[in-house]
Amino acid sequence: MPHKKAQNLEIDNLDIQILSILMNNATTPYTEIAKELIVSGGTIHVRMKKLEEMGVIKGASLEVDPQKLGFDITAFLGIYLEKGSQYNDAVRQLKEIKEIVELYYTTGSWSIFAKIVCHDTAHLREVLNEHIQSVPGIQRTETFISLEESIKRQISLE
């Protein structure tokens, strides 16, 4: 029985099970997934290819712990633009700032909401003052320093 439809191709329960296993541990070999789900390794490969072509799977990445690499400050930044029409130009320039790891176009008080990682408060001050606040169109920013990441997870497929 189909679970959901995406781009006119069906995602069934087997696809959901495959995704759930890989979302839990992306390094799980296809042969192990096949054994667990009682299908062939080729079936897993074909299903993964289909999910990639549908855009359900956007890629695979290695996750590192920034703190273990000396990035001890995580901050969130609300960015106020002078005009909404400056968004695309601002984003182009903000993409060049390597400390920005996530960026969102938002409704509400801010035009842009960003997540940044820095080594320490001096590094954070440098990134804010010398890089982010010098981008044309940025009127002002509001910074929130994270004290702890309490939840970080993928969406639940169950």
C-alpha positions in Angstrom: 0.0 0.0 0.0 1.5 3.4 -1.0 2.7 5.7 1.8 3.0 9.0 0.0 3.2 10.4 -3.5 6.1 12.6 -4.7 6.5 13.9 -8.2 4.0 11.3 -9.5 6.2 8.4 -8.2 5.1 6.5 -5.2 7.0 6.1 -2.0 5.9 2.9 -0.3 6.5 1.3 3.0 9.8 -0.3 1.9 11.1 3.1 0.8 10.1 4.5 4.2 11.9 1.6 6.0 15.0 2.1 3.9 15.0 5.8 4.7 14.5 5.2 8.4 17.4 2.8 8.6 19.7 5.2 6.7 18.6 8.3 8.6 19.5 6.5 11.8 22.9 5.5 10.5 23.9 6.6 7.0 26.8 4.2 6.9 24.6 1.1 7.0 25.6 -1.1 4.0 22.9 -1.8 1.5 23.5 -5.6 2.1 22.7 -5.2 5.8 19.6 -3.2 5.0 18.5 -5.9 2.5 19.0 -8.6 5.1 17.0 -6.7 7.7 14.1 -6.0 5.2 14.3 -9.4 3.6 14.9 -8.1 0.0 17.8 -8.2 -2.4 20.7 -5.8 -2.3 19.8 -4.8 -5.8 16.3 -3.8 -4.6 17.9 -1.5 -2.1 20.1 0.0 -4.8 17.2 0.5 -7.2 15.0 2.1 -4.5 17.8 4.5 -3.4 18.4 5.5 -7.0 14.6 6.2 -7.4 14.6 8.2 -4.1 17.6 10.3 -5.3 16.0 10.9 -8.7 12.8 12.0 -7.0 14.7 14.5 -4.9 13.7 12.8 -1.6 17.3 12.1 -0.9 19.3 15.3 -1.3 22.7 13.7 -0.7 24.8 12.2 2.1 27.2 14.1 4.3 29.6 13.5 7.1 28.7 15.2 10.4 31.5 16.5 12.6 31.3 18.0 16.1 32.4 21.6 15.8 33.4 21.8 19.4 35.9 19.0 18.9 37.5 21.1 16.2 37.8 24.2 18.4 34.5 25.9 17.5 33.1 26.6 21.0 30.5 29.2 20.2 27.2 28.5 18.3 25.1 31.6 17.8 21.9 32.4 16.0 21.5 35.7 14.2 18.4 37.6 13.3 19.3 39.9 10.4 17.2 43.0 9.6 17.5 44.2 6.0 16.8 47.8 5.0 14.6 46.4 2.1 13.3 43.0 1.3 14.6 43.5 -2.3 18.1 43.3 -1.0 17.7 39.7 0.1 19.4 38.0 -2.9 22.4 40.4 -2.9 22.8 39.9 0.9 22.7 36.1 0.6 25.3 36.1 -2.1 27.7 38.0 0.2 26.7 36.0 3.3 27.5 32.8 1.5 31.2 33.9 1.4 31.3 34.0 5.3 32.4 30.4 6.2 31.3 30.7 9.8 27.6 30.9 8.6 26.5 27.2 8.5 22.8 27.7 8.0 20.7 30.6 6.5 17.0 31.0 6.2 14.7 33.6 4.6 12.0 34.1 7.2 8.7 35.8 8.1 8.4 37.8 11.3 10.8 40.3 12.8 13.9 39.4 10.8 14.4 39.0 7.0 17.1 36.4 7.5 17.9 34.0 10.3 21.4 32.5 10.4 23.3 29.9 12.5 27.0 30.6 12.9 29.9 28.8 14.6 33.0 30.5 15.9 36.0 29.6 18.0 35.3 32.0 20.8 33.6 35.3 21.6 36.4 37.3 20.0 36.0 35.4 16.8 32.2 35.9 17.0 32.7 39.7 17.5 35.0 39.7 14.5 32.6 37.8 12.2 29.7 40.1 13.3 31.5 43.4 13.1 33.9 42.9 10.2 31.9 40.6 7.9 28.2 40.3 8.5 27.4 43.9 9.5 29.4 45.3 6.7 27.2 43.6 4.0 25.3 46.3 2.2 21.6 46.3 3.0 21.9 44.8 6.4 20.4 47.4 8.8 21.2 45.6 12.1 21.5 42.2 13.6 20.3 40.5 16.8 22.5 37.7 18.2 21.6 34.8 20.4 24.4 32.6 21.8 23.4 28.9 22.2 24.3 27.4 25.6 23.4 23.9 24.6 22.0 21.9 21.7 19.2 19.9 23.3 17.6 18.4 20.2 18.9 17.8 16.8 17.2 15.2 14.6 15.8 14.4 11.2 12.0 14.3 10.7 10.3 11.1 11.9 9.0 8.9 9.2 7.0 6.7 11.6 
